[in-house]
């Protein structure tokens, strides 16, 4: 009898040699982002009435869910634009 090596097990395709998914492998900031996303979607879904919106000198009537979705999108865009660039992150970390 011969003992199997790890490479033999990987070739056999039993699936035990690969990385396994676990909820603990997801960073906490991803969980927080997912919870906030669910809350935002529920908030938008529950506010479906029409409302009057005034932007500068323009006044329009739109469904509240559409206005809230645009507001969330603008907030996400602002957050992405204000993130430090990869170059600045490397510079702050002391690398080139």
C-alpha positions in Angstrom: 0.0 0.0 0.0 1.1 3.5 -0.8 0.1 6.7 1.0 -1.5 9.3 -1.2 0.2 12.6 -1.5 -1.5 16.0 -1.4 -1.0 16.4 -5.2 -2.7 13.0 -5.7 -5.8 14.2 -3.7 -6.0 17.4 -5.7 -5.9 15.4 -9.0 -8.6 13.0 -7.8 -11.1 15.9 -7.7 -12.5 15.3 -4.3 -12.8 19.1 -3.7 -11.2 19.1 -0.3 -8.0 20.7 -1.4 -9.5 24.0 -2.4 -10.3 27.0 -0.3 -13.5 26.8 1.5 -16.0 29.7 1.9 -17.0 30.8 5.4 -18.8 33.8 6.7 -15.8 34.6 8.8 -13.7 35.1 5.8 -15.7 38.2 4.8 -14.3 41.5 6.3 -16.6 43.3 8.7 -16.8 46.4 6.4 -18.3 44.2 3.7 -21.0 43.0 6.1 -21.7 46.6 7.2 -21.9 47.7 3.5 -24.4 44.8 2.7 -26.6 45.7 5.7 -26.6 49.4 4.7 -27.5 48.4 1.1 -30.4 46.3 2.3 -31.6 49.2 4.5 -31.3 51.7 1.6 -33.2 49.4 -0.8 -36.0 48.8 1.8 -36.2 52.6 2.5 -36.5 53.4 -1.2 -39.0 50.6 -1.8 -41.3 51.8 1.0 -41.4 55.4 -0.3 -43.2 55.3 -3.6 -45.4 58.4 -3.4 -44.9 61.3 -5.8 -43.2 64.4 -4.5 -42.2 67.9 -5.7 -38.4 68.4 -6.0 -36.8 71.8 -6.3 -33.2 72.0 -7.6 -31.9 75.5 -7.9 -34.6 77.2 -10.0 -36.1 74.0 -11.4 -39.2 72.4 -9.8 -40.5 69.0 -10.9 -42.7 66.2 -9.6 -41.2 62.8 -9.5 -41.7 59.5 -7.7 -40.0 59.6 -4.3 -38.3 56.2 -4.9 -36.6 57.6 -8.0 -35.4 60.7 -6.2 -34.1 58.6 -3.3 -32.3 56.2 -5.8 -30.6 59.1 -7.5 -29.6 60.5 -4.1 -28.1 57.2 -3.1 -26.3 57.0 -6.4 -24.9 60.5 -6.1 -23.7 59.6 -2.6 -21.9 56.5 -3.8 -20.3 58.5 -6.6 -19.1 61.2 -4.2 -17.6 58.4 -2.0 -15.8 56.8 -4.9 -14.4 60.2 -6.1 -13.2 61.1 -2.6 -11.3 57.8 -2.1 -7.6 58.2 -2.1 -6.0 57.1 -5.3 -3.8 54.0 -5.5 -0.7 56.2 -5.9 -1.5 58.2 -2.7 -2.1 55.0 -0.8 1.3 53.6 -1.8 3.0 56.9 -1.0 1.3 57.0 2.4 2.4 53.4 3.1 6.1 54.4 2.4 6.4 52.6 -0.9 7.1 54.1 -4.3 
